[in-house]
Every structure is written in structure tokens, then in C-alpha cells.
Amino acid sequence: MESDTFVDSRITSGVAESGVFRISPLRFAVLMTGIFGSGWLYAMGLAALVALVASFAFDYRIFIVAMMFLLLLVPMMLMMLYYRYGLKGECYVNVVPHRIRAEEGRVRVFVAPFPPAADEENENENAPESDRCVDAEWKVVDYDPRWLGPYTVGSDYVVFPFLPPREGFLYIPSEAFENDEEFASMVKRIARAAGDNSKKSE
């Protein structure tokens, strides 16, 4: 399973809502690298191919040295991508427990409250009930569907990237819904609201 999911989705005439889910760290890293680091990956692949050809033509040690440089560059690239994109709200919202609701003219993301630290939890036990309720509220983030670009389809998920100048993506797994029909309905609602921007990317 590539995400932690608690299915409680619902589809009504005006609203489509997923269950609570979050993407796994591995899939998040793969998607983020594919969306924002594809140019780097192509450049590294081309460099490896050139080094391989040169090793056959001249000296095999050329390929070994090239691979050493690439193995040094890949972790640096991942670190740069994480700090450049992964910490943005449109990205990291995918890795915390949340649910997505598609409404007329907007996409709402409900982010689950973070569990309090041990010392904060002890303090909250003595706090008034009203204060504890505020701590437990979900954070709501609204997105205009027109900010979303062409969606891509994975094995069991769909990804809507944000258009510039915003940087991020919305990951929607099929397992966050009771059935495939609800999943398809959510995707269609968001794509329809986004208009021509969200025509399926093959």
C-alpha cells in the first residue's frame, strides 16, 4: 500500500469528498522528482550514456568515474528538490493525513490536526473544553481548480499538478474512495471545474 487511508468517502449531487489519506514518503519522493526534477534526470541519463560510449571507445574507467559523480549528485538533487518544492504547502499537504472535497468552483483540502506533544497533551487535559476543541479543528485550504494543470494517471492514483507560479501537486488515490465510481466522479468533477487546463495528460 502506497498511502495510509481511512475510507469514508461520499458523493452527493453537488459535492465529492474522499476519505482520509496520505501519500507514502517513497511515492511522494518519486512523484516530486518526476514532476520537478525530470530535466535533471534526463541530463544525468544522457551523461551516463555518453560515459558508457566513451568507456567502450577509450577507457572503461571513464564510466566508473562518471558513475561516482552521478551517485554524488543524486542525493544532492533530491535534497534540493525537497527544500525547493517539498516544503511548499501545495506539496507537503499530500504527506499529512487529509481529505479532499470537490465543490462548485473550488477544491477544499481538510488537513488533520497534528497530535500534540506529550507535554502539550498533559497541559490540554487541564485546559477548558473550548480550548481543546480549537486544537482539534481541521485546517481548511481552498484551491481554485483553474490553478490545476493536466492530470496524469498512475496505476491506482491520479495527480493534478499546480500551474505556475504555484508549485506542487494534488495526489488522489483510488483507495481513498469506497469504489471506482466515486473515484472517477471526483476526478471528473475536478477536471471539469479546471476546464481546458486539466485535459488528461497521456
TORKOLVEX-907386 format. One line per 4 residues: number of its first residue (from 1); for each residue z, x, y of C-alpha. Coordinates in Angstrom, 3 decimals, m for minus. Layout:
BEGIN
NUM = Z:X:Y ~ ... $
***
This chain:
BEGIN
1 = 0.000:0.000:0.000 ~ m1.022:1.418:3.386 ~ 1.376:m0.647:5.517 ~ 4.769:m2.308:5.362 $
5 = 4.100:m6.030:5.526 ~ 6.182:m9.183:5.523 ~ 3.688:m12.023:5.287 ~ 4.428:m15.131:7.279 $
9 = 1.083:m15.804:8.925 ~ m0.064:m19.099:10.338 ~ m3.328:m20.544:11.597 ~ m3.491:m23.614:13.837 $
13 = m6.272:m25.141:15.875 ~ m5.505:m23.011:18.948 ~ m3.584:m20.027:17.589 ~ m3.980:m17.466:14.813 $
17 = m0.940:m15.337:14.002 ~ m0.348:m12.608:11.444 ~ 2.779:m11.776:9.536 ~ 4.916:m8.788:10.496 $
21 = 3.382:m5.457:9.536 ~ 2.977:m1.819:10.485 ~ 0.425:0.798:9.551 ~ 1.393:3.726:7.332 $
25 = 1.637:7.126:9.085 ~ m1.160:8.552:6.908 ~ m3.639:5.787:7.670 ~ m2.668:5.918:11.346 $
29 = m3.461:9.653:11.439 ~ m6.779:9.123:9.634 ~ m7.891:6.288:11.933 ~ m6.780:8.069:15.092 $
33 = m8.622:11.223:14.053 ~ m11.756:9.270:13.158 ~ m11.788:7.336:16.447 ~ m10.802:10.063:18.891 $
37 = m11.486:13.305:17.025 ~ m14.884:12.649:15.461 ~ m16.589:15.174:17.771 ~ m14.128:17.865:16.710 $
41 = m14.666:17.025:13.051 ~ m18.452:17.272:13.386 ~ m18.140:20.611:15.212 ~ m15.826:22.017:12.529 $
45 = m18.091:20.785:9.759 ~ m21.095:22.404:11.418 ~ m19.187:25.668:11.882 ~ m18.200:25.647:8.205 $
49 = m21.821:25.035:7.171 ~ m23.094:27.898:9.367 ~ m20.404:30.199:7.977 ~ m21.336:29.226:4.417 $
53 = m25.017:30.024:5.012 ~ m24.120:33.294:6.731 ~ m21.880:34.283:3.820 ~ m24.816:33.948:1.420 $
57 = m27.172:35.783:3.763 ~ m24.837:38.608:4.830 ~ m21.268:38.867:3.559 ~ m19.031:36.354:1.742 $
61 = m16.105:37.448:3.897 ~ m17.670:35.638:6.866 ~ m16.947:32.321:5.158 ~ m13.364:33.336:4.332 $
65 = m12.658:34.325:7.946 ~ m14.245:31.096:9.222 ~ m12.089:29.006:6.901 ~ m8.980:30.833:8.113 $
69 = m9.836:29.914:11.710 ~ m10.545:26.303:10.767 ~ m7.246:25.983:8.913 ~ m5.527:27.184:12.065 $
73 = m7.476:24.814:14.314 ~ m6.983:21.607:12.296 ~ m3.178:21.344:12.793 ~ m3.638:22.156:16.481 $
77 = m6.283:19.447:16.788 ~ m4.023:16.879:15.108 ~ m1.151:17.816:17.415 ~ m3.364:17.453:20.489 $
81 = m4.671:14.090:19.304 ~ m1.134:12.858:18.686 ~ 0.138:13.832:22.130 ~ m3.093:12.767:23.873 $
85 = m3.553:9.390:22.172 ~ m0.862:8.659:19.600 ~ 1.904:8.199:22.177 ~ m0.063:5.691:24.233 $
89 = 1.106:2.090:23.939 ~ m2.254:0.901:22.592 ~ m1.880:3.362:19.697 ~ 1.767:3.585:18.716 $
93 = 2.154:m0.199:18.681 ~ 0.448:m0.014:15.276 ~ 3.179:2.087:13.655 ~ 6.162:m0.099:14.570 $
97 = 6.847:m3.496:12.957 ~ 4.895:m6.123:14.889 ~ 2.775:m9.217:14.549 ~ m0.439:m10.211:16.311 $
101 = m1.257:m13.607:17.764 ~ m4.753:m14.581:18.956 ~ m4.615:m17.258:21.627 ~ m7.124:m18.678:24.053 $
105 = m8.163:m15.815:26.322 ~ m5.612:m13.260:25.153 ~ m4.283:m11.279:22.224 ~ m0.492:m11.079:22.085 $
109 = 1.374:m8.380:20.189 ~ 5.040:m9.056:19.382 ~ 6.861:m5.773:18.778 ~ 10.038:m5.963:16.719 $
113 = 13.201:m4.658:18.380 ~ 14.307:m1.221:17.260 ~ 17.544:m1.220:15.224 ~ 20.444:0.104:17.314 $
117 = 22.027:3.441:16.597 ~ 25.346:3.447:14.737 ~ 27.470:3.895:17.871 ~ 25.480:1.243:19.754 $
121 = 25.852:m1.143:16.835 ~ 29.650:m0.759:16.943 ~ 29.629:m1.412:20.678 ~ 27.470:m4.523:20.232 $
125 = 29.993:m6.009:17.810 ~ 32.428:m6.381:20.703 ~ 29.781:m7.459:23.229 ~ 29.291:m11.077:24.314 $
129 = 26.892:m13.101:22.181 ~ 24.449:m13.437:25.091 ~ 24.106:m9.634:25.396 ~ 23.452:m9.261:21.674 $
133 = 20.681:m11.869:21.856 ~ 18.908:m9.938:24.611 ~ 18.960:m6.787:22.450 ~ 17.342:m8.687:19.575 $
137 = 14.401:m10.065:21.573 ~ 10.902:m9.009:20.594 ~ 8.822:m7.193:23.177 ~ 5.609:m9.072:24.007 $
141 = 2.458:m7.220:25.081 ~ m0.629:m9.156:26.205 ~ m4.146:m7.753:25.890 ~ m7.346:m9.172:27.322 $
145 = m9.828:m9.489:24.405 ~ m12.546:m8.179:26.716 ~ m10.795:m4.798:26.554 ~ m11.737:m4.536:22.863 $
149 = m14.903:m2.912:21.577 ~ m16.965:m3.336:18.390 ~ m14.719:m3.684:15.366 ~ m15.085:m1.669:12.190 $
153 = m14.322:m2.923:8.700 ~ m12.359:m0.910:6.150 ~ m11.549:m1.628:2.527 ~ m8.762:m4.087:3.389 $
157 = m8.470:m3.970:7.170 ~ m10.279:m4.319:10.490 ~ m9.916:m2.046:13.517 ~ m10.627:m3.120:17.099 $
161 = m10.843:m0.059:19.395 ~ m9.989:m0.401:23.072 ~ m12.783:0.238:25.546 ~ m12.391:2.952:28.231 $
165 = m10.408:3.559:30.331 ~ m7.836:2.267:27.794 ~ m7.325:4.435:24.734 ~ m6.070:3.001:21.475 $
169 = m6.881:0.509:18.756 ~ m5.597:m2.628:17.056 ~ m5.251:m2.339:13.282 ~ m5.263:m5.661:11.420 $
173 = m4.758:m5.529:7.615 ~ m5.695:m8.387:5.327 ~ m2.295:m8.161:3.625 ~ m0.646:m9.431:6.819 $
177 = m2.056:m12.894:6.035 ~ m1.437:m15.458:3.336 ~ m5.091:m15.398:2.233 ~ m8.517:m14.019:3.119 $
181 = m9.463:m17.169:5.033 ~ m6.607:m16.665:7.510 ~ m7.539:m13.001:7.873 ~ m11.191:m13.882:8.569 $
185 = m10.129:m16.559:11.048 ~ m8.047:m14.056:13.028 ~ m10.903:m11.550:13.185 ~ m13.413:m14.223:14.257 $
189 = m11.101:m15.540:16.974 ~ m10.590:m12.095:18.498 ~ m14.267:m11.156:18.202 ~ m15.346:m14.448:19.740 $
193 = m12.909:m14.029:22.633 ~ m14.128:m10.465:23.200 ~ m17.714:m11.674:23.420 ~ m20.573:m9.209:23.074 $
197 = m18.165:m6.249:23.208 ~ m16.881:m6.922:19.713 ~ m20.055:m7.279:17.714 ~ m19.357:m5.754:14.339 $
201 = m19.910:m2.012:14.135 ~ m21.591:m1.059:10.880 $
***
